[in-house]
């Protein structure tokens, strides 16, 4: 039987699970590069072909949950934007489910926030000295008490999956997850709304779906098997977030079908062999490379972690990979080599936007939007302010005119109607432009907050209220979000541009976590525990260079996730991105031990390891 025939049978079986006389939910194991999205789309098309009229007449839709907006857009495109298929992120899906239940939301929030305040006060009462942690707790108490007080005036809630959600009537991202999970778990009415609206629910990247939500959905599925089917697609070895359900497969009863995709269509044979070895101590899943796949190349380079020139180290690795693979693009075209780093902080440091990034990243309510590039304040700066400044420097009149035509308050209809000034709006704009150009010429570093103050002062652009609030707030603001923005705005404008290029995928640098679902011909994985400065991951522990801590050993005994487990999964994800060749540059303080341990593991042979 050909691979194509095998795939067709699998897709047909899944279609029958969901639409047959005897319906079944399923968990599809789909390892790296196995064509998971292709199967998802094929099954959707089969359901539409066989049951679209039934769905239309009954007013039902198939729900598909994906992890990112980009994945949503891709699936929508591939099913030709069919209106019988609702494709959304988890946050958007849950918000649509709960948005009309304002009184229930309010009750939950008041109870939840009160409990959080009580917990913080309890911790404060046991604090014997003033510390940074106690000061932070006190600030959280003040902020939560203010929010609790404001809730009394809120009767309808708002939420933007890609926004800051700063208003008193808005929910944050984590609250939407908790609320949706709680309502589905506790409220019979909410379960019925879901089942009646979506008889089929398909969840992509199910291994990273929040465990509270997954538990709730499994309960809904168990109670409504005649009318509701759930399809889970994913690979537990690619679970990279701590809030996922680690024991998902073990929780599914015999009713669930467990099909498997075992062919890796992406990677060459050597890479497939490596990722099979990486996961061999975790489960029994094993992939096969395509019969016509190239052999491919894998190399790991080891360097002392206190290297004084890591850019030079990386250049050397690229040069060696060019020599080994005879692929000139390894050395001659940096844009054709994708470099994977462990933490966003490493990217921020390496690319020069650490000062604007760090204060925003530390605020939980801003983190999601920051990593997705969806914060409104940043979009205003990077989408309007920065292009205007660049156009002014280049004296690009065409671009300046286009930006001001839609963003200058002096040209808005309401202003023109109210204008009693003898000076025409165009003259006022020219004067404002001259003032801006003068400011640029005398302030070459262009600190962002100073620039925003000037733009606001000369009324050249319509500055959003959220930024106005930040500009008008004093330095002693008790609002941690405003304080974070003030710190971020104290960095040069160029840092915002560098960040924007990174987060929008316009660079060849990404994180180990951020590349799940992506693929690249040439992959350079950077491993550097000392630079990452995290405690969640440790490559030195994975490779046996550092001893496990007592916490690690205790977690192992209790069957809990350890830093070694998490790192192994990350390593699997990064290595499995490679379509042609894979290079790993590992920084460590014991190069010989690392080499010895890698040989002992059997992941690499001696010809594939170089100490540089």
Secondary structure, 3 states (H helix, E strand, C coil): CCHHHHHHHHHHHHHHHHHCCCCCCEEEEECCCCCHHHHHHHHHHHHHHHHHHHHHHHCCCEEEEECCHHHHHHHHHHCCCCCCEEEEEHHHHHHHHHCCCHHHHHHHHHHHHHHHHHHHHHHHHCCCCCCHHHHHHHHHHHHHHHHHHHHHHCCCCECCCCCCCCCCCECCHHHHHHHHHHHHHHCHHHHHHHHHHCCEEEECCHHHCEHHHHHHHHHHHHHCCCCCEEEEEECHHHCCCCCECCCCHHHCCCCCECCEECEECCCCHHHHHHHHHHHCCCCCCCCEECCCCCCCEEEEEEEECCCCCHHHHHHHHHHHHHHHHCCCHHHHCHHHCEEEECCHHHHHHHHCCHHHHHHHHCCHHHHHHHHHCCCHHHHHHHHHHHHHHHHHHHCCHHHHHHHHHHHCHHHCHHHHHHCCCCCCHHHHHHHHHHHHHHHHHHCCCCEHHHHHHHHHHHCCCCCCHHHHHHHHCCCCCCCHHHHHHHHHHCCEHHHHHHHHHHHCCCCCEEECCCCCCCCEEEEEEEECHHHHCCCCCCHHHHCCCCCCCHHHHHHHHCCCCCHHHHHHHHHHHHHCCEEEEEEEEEEECCHHHHHHHHHHHCCCCHHHEEEC
